[in-house]
Amino acid sequence: MAAAAPVALRMPLAPEEAARGDFYALIARLLARGPDAALLTQLGAAPPIPGDTPLAKAWQALVDASRAMDAEAASEEYDELFSAPGKAPVSIYAGYYSGASAVAHPRVRIQQDLAAAGLEHRVTTEPEDHFAAIFDALRVLVGGTPQRAPATIARQREFFDAHVRPSAAKFFAALAGAKQANYYRRVAAFGAAFVAVEGEAFQLD
């Protein structure tokens, strides 16, 4: 009889780690394209985050907005914000907010860090510093996949510090202040609150 192939057993994620991965996934999805009707319905029925924190308040505002938002209007808003002809009102690229030169552009470092982590560039039609790609990479680092275990906290912190901390707060502030933003003002508030919580937690770990 042939020897059985070894089976890699993975411990299930703790609830708080699963929630972190889900939030990174949600932000990545909302920054990749406008929410469709199914996502708006799912968000509109989501339970509250316990407590009276800025994150809990921003989450509830996003849930309430999702319950009232029309998918077609949300898609049009996304296009107006990020894909308008000429110069879009809000840049969705991390390099825009980092002030880096073309030689030291963050997408070069992102390419290297994604390769080192064994991750593919998932937003294939956009540069690596598209915020959807950055948050999706963190989704995988935090939550893992059926084929890979979650990354260590140290590796998560390295990626966050290199590619989220320098630019995400500026991006969400620009998005919140854009006159075209309605639904995405709530997305910006939630994204900013979540990034702030993650930044504080990484400093404590």
One Martini backbone bead per residue (centre of mass of N, CA, C, O) as a GRO file, in nm:
protein
  205
    1MET     BB    1   0.097   0.036   0.022
    2ALA     BB    2   0.070   0.355  -0.006
    3ALA     BB    3   0.158   0.637   0.118
    4ALA     BB    4   0.027   0.885   0.273
    5ALA     BB    5  -0.037   1.196   0.247
    6PRO     BB    6   0.027   1.471   0.392
    7VAL     BB    7  -0.142   1.665   0.644
    8ALA     BB    8  -0.234   1.995   0.682
    9LEU     BB    9  -0.295   2.152   0.985
   10ARG     BB   10  -0.531   2.408   1.072
   11MET     BB   11  -0.604   2.655   1.263
   12PRO     BB   12  -0.846   2.837   1.348
   13LEU     BB   13  -0.951   3.138   1.351
   14ALA     BB   14  -0.987   3.387   1.529
   15PRO     BB   15  -1.239   3.606   1.539
   16GLU     BB   16  -1.061   3.868   1.521
   17GLU     BB   17  -0.903   3.772   1.268
   18ALA     BB   18  -1.140   3.726   1.081
   19ALA     BB   19  -1.240   4.020   1.093
   20ARG     BB   20  -0.992   4.151   0.976
   21GLY     BB   21  -1.001   4.005   0.704
   22ASP     BB   22  -1.286   4.105   0.625
   23PHE     BB   23  -1.221   4.410   0.624
   24TYR     BB   24  -1.006   4.403   0.411
   25ALA     BB   25  -1.187   4.279   0.193
   26LEU     BB   26  -1.400   4.502   0.184
   27ILE     BB   27  -1.220   4.740   0.109
   28ALA     BB   28  -1.110   4.618  -0.148
   29ARG     BB   29  -1.384   4.590  -0.292
   30LEU     BB   30  -1.470   4.901  -0.274
   31LEU     BB   31  -1.193   4.984  -0.441
   32ALA     BB   32  -1.241   4.821  -0.712
   33ARG     BB   33  -1.562   4.872  -0.691
   34GLY     BB   34  -1.871   4.899  -0.693
   35PRO     BB   35  -2.138   4.805  -0.533
   36ASP     BB   36  -2.357   4.567  -0.534
   37ALA     BB   37  -2.658   4.448  -0.438
   38ALA     BB   38  -2.552   4.215  -0.262
   39LEU     BB   39  -2.359   4.380  -0.085
   40LEU     BB   40  -2.561   4.587   0.021
   41THR     BB   41  -2.741   4.379   0.159
   42GLN     BB   42  -2.528   4.259   0.346
   43LEU     BB   43  -2.452   4.524   0.487
   44GLY     BB   44  -2.743   4.610   0.579
   45ALA     BB   45  -2.747   4.327   0.772
   46ALA     BB   46  -2.533   4.396   0.959
   47PRO     BB   47  -2.391   4.393   1.247
   48PRO     BB   48  -2.279   4.541   1.506
   49ILE     BB   49  -2.033   4.703   1.677
   50PRO     BB   50  -1.927   4.700   1.972
   51GLY     BB   51  -1.975   5.001   2.107
   52ASP     BB   52  -1.831   5.365   2.113
   53THR     BB   53  -1.654   5.378   1.870
   54PRO     BB   54  -1.537   5.493   1.577
   55LEU     BB   55  -1.569   5.221   1.434
   56ALA     BB   56  -1.864   5.162   1.512
   57LYS     BB   57  -1.983   5.421   1.386
   58ALA     BB   58  -1.876   5.383   1.096
   59TRP     BB   59  -2.013   5.112   1.048
   60GLN     BB   60  -2.308   5.203   1.089
   61ALA     BB   61  -2.306   5.412   0.861
   62LEU     BB   62  -2.250   5.204   0.638
   63VAL     BB   63  -2.493   5.024   0.684
   64ASP     BB   64  -2.711   5.242   0.644
   65ALA     BB   65  -2.618   5.326   0.356
   66SER     BB   66  -2.654   5.043   0.226
   67ARG     BB   67  -2.964   5.025   0.272
   68ALA     BB   68  -3.013   5.300   0.080
   69MET     BB   69  -2.850   5.209  -0.159
   70ASP     BB   70  -2.780   5.216  -0.499
   71ALA     BB   71  -2.597   5.041  -0.719
   72GLU     BB   72  -2.583   5.234  -0.959
   73ALA     BB   73  -2.503   5.485  -0.794
   74ALA     BB   74  -2.243   5.365  -0.675
   75SER     BB   75  -2.100   5.316  -0.946
   76GLU     BB   76  -2.105   5.610  -1.042
   77GLU     BB   77  -1.947   5.724  -0.804
   78TYR     BB   78  -1.690   5.570  -0.845
   79ASP     BB   79  -1.628   5.681  -1.128
   80GLU     BB   80  -1.621   5.983  -1.048
   81LEU     BB   81  -1.382   5.954  -0.843
   82PHE     BB   82  -1.165   5.738  -1.014
   83SER     BB   83  -1.269   5.759  -1.356
   84ALA     BB   84  -1.245   6.023  -1.465
   85PRO     BB   85  -1.192   6.223  -1.700
   86GLY     BB   86  -0.878   6.270  -1.670
   87LYS     BB   87  -0.874   6.393  -1.357
   88ALA     BB   88  -0.935   6.255  -1.080
   89PRO     BB   89  -1.052   6.357  -0.776
   90VAL     BB   90  -0.934   6.067  -0.676
   91SER     BB   91  -0.670   5.897  -0.577
   92ILE     BB   92  -0.599   5.523  -0.571
   93TYR     BB   93  -0.285   5.578  -0.512
   94ALA     BB   94  -0.027   5.558  -0.295
   95GLY     BB   95   0.196   5.727  -0.442
   96TYR     BB   96   0.049   6.005  -0.429
   97TYR     BB   97   0.084   6.022  -0.091
   98SER     BB   98   0.410   5.973  -0.045
   99GLY     BB   99   0.620   6.145  -0.233
  100ALA     BB  100   0.756   5.972  -0.432
  101SER     BB  101   0.967   5.887  -0.654
  102ALA     BB  102   1.008   5.711  -0.937
  103VAL     BB  103   1.246   5.543  -0.826
  104ALA     BB  104   1.085   5.518  -0.523
  105HIS     BB  105   0.839   5.371  -0.587
  106PRO     BB  106   0.611   5.175  -0.417
  107ARG     BB  107   0.559   4.953  -0.639
  108VAL     BB  108   0.836   4.827  -0.616
  109ARG     BB  109   0.811   4.733  -0.320
  110ILE     BB  110   0.553   4.572  -0.358
  111GLN     BB  111   0.660   4.364  -0.550
  112GLN     BB  112   0.868   4.251  -0.349
  113ASP     BB  113   0.670   4.183  -0.112
  114LEU     BB  114   0.484   3.994  -0.266
  115ALA     BB  115   0.699   3.791  -0.346
  116ALA     BB  116   0.800   3.726  -0.054
  117ALA     BB  117   0.488   3.631   0.025
  118GLY     BB  118   0.357   3.476  -0.226
  119LEU     BB  119   0.212   3.702  -0.402
  120GLU     BB  120  -0.012   3.816  -0.612
  121HIS     BB  121  -0.123   4.037  -0.843
  122ARG     BB  122  -0.472   4.093  -0.834
  123VAL     BB  123  -0.478   4.373  -0.990
  124THR     BB  124  -0.414   4.337  -1.320
  125THR     BB  125  -0.508   4.640  -1.442
  126GLU     BB  126  -0.327   4.751  -1.207
  127PRO     BB  127  -0.130   4.884  -1.006
  128GLU     BB  128   0.011   4.791  -0.702
  129ASP     BB  129  -0.086   5.081  -0.558
  130HIS     BB  130  -0.355   4.995  -0.539
  131PHE     BB  131  -0.564   4.978  -0.272
  132ALA     BB  132  -0.697   4.709  -0.337
  133ALA     BB  133  -0.431   4.545  -0.342
  134ILE     BB  134  -0.330   4.608  -0.058
  135PHE     BB  135  -0.581   4.501   0.102
  136ASP     BB  136  -0.574   4.216  -0.023
  137ALA     BB  137  -0.300   4.135   0.086
  138LEU     BB  138  -0.386   4.160   0.385
  139ARG     BB  139  -0.601   3.951   0.382
  140VAL     BB  140  -0.403   3.716   0.337
  141LEU     BB  141  -0.209   3.768   0.574
  142VAL     BB  142  -0.436   3.736   0.793
  143GLY     BB  143  -0.629   3.478   0.672
  144GLY     BB  144  -0.550   3.344   0.437
  145THR     BB  145  -0.574   3.021   0.279
  146PRO     BB  146  -0.618   2.702   0.176
  147GLN     BB  147  -0.288   2.715   0.091
  148ARG     BB  148  -0.239   2.924   0.339
  149ALA     BB  149  -0.113   3.072   0.597
  150PRO     BB  150  -0.091   3.302   0.799
  151ALA     BB  151   0.080   3.556   0.883
  152THR     BB  152   0.268   3.710   1.070
  153ILE     BB  153   0.267   3.986   1.255
  154ALA     BB  154   0.536   4.092   1.149
  155ARG     BB  155   0.458   4.081   0.847
  156GLN     BB  156   0.209   4.256   0.865
  157ARG     BB  157   0.352   4.507   0.977
  158GLU     BB  158   0.546   4.556   0.745
  159PHE     BB  159   0.330   4.604   0.529
  160PHE     BB  160   0.175   4.828   0.669
  161ASP     BB  161   0.413   5.029   0.713
  162ALA     BB  162   0.490   5.047   0.402
  163HIS     BB  163   0.166   5.070   0.254
  164VAL     BB  164  -0.037   5.225   0.468
  165ARG     BB  165   0.065   5.437   0.675
  166PRO     BB  166   0.173   5.666   0.462
  167SER     BB  167  -0.138   5.689   0.288
  168ALA     BB  168  -0.433   5.612   0.382
  169ALA     BB  169  -0.526   5.859   0.545
  170LYS     BB  170  -0.505   6.056   0.306
  171PHE     BB  171  -0.701   5.914   0.122
  172PHE     BB  172  -0.954   5.916   0.308
  173ALA     BB  173  -0.961   6.224   0.333
  174ALA     BB  174  -1.001   6.284   0.032
  175LEU     BB  175  -1.262   6.121   0.002
  176ALA     BB  176  -1.434   6.266   0.222
  177GLY     BB  177  -1.387   6.562   0.065
  178ALA     BB  178  -1.541   6.489  -0.177
  179LYS     BB  179  -1.811   6.608  -0.359
  180GLN     BB  180  -1.887   6.315  -0.489
  181ALA     BB  181  -1.928   6.208  -0.205
  182ASN     BB  182  -2.141   5.975  -0.033
  183TYR     BB  183  -2.103   5.675   0.022
  184TYR     BB  184  -1.779   5.711   0.026
  185ARG     BB  185  -1.773   5.861   0.295
  186ARG     BB  186  -1.826   5.602   0.462
  187VAL     BB  187  -1.591   5.440   0.362
  188ALA     BB  188  -1.375   5.636   0.462
  189ALA     BB  189  -1.444   5.630   0.764
  190PHE     BB  190  -1.399   5.329   0.800
  191GLY     BB  191  -1.113   5.305   0.689
  192ALA     BB  192  -0.982   5.505   0.889
  193ALA     BB  193  -1.062   5.357   1.152
  194PHE     BB  194  -0.931   5.084   1.088
  195VAL     BB  195  -0.640   5.182   1.042
  196ALA     BB  196  -0.605   5.302   1.324
  197VAL     BB  197  -0.639   5.039   1.481
  198GLU     BB  198  -0.413   4.882   1.343
  199GLY     BB  199  -0.181   5.075   1.412
  200GLU     BB  200  -0.206   5.048   1.719
  201ALA     BB  201  -0.176   4.738   1.739
  202PHE     BB  202   0.108   4.715   1.608
  203GLN     BB  203   0.251   4.886   1.833
  204LEU     BB  204   0.180   4.669   2.067
  205ASP     BB  205   0.308   4.392   1.947
   0.00000   0.00000   0.00000
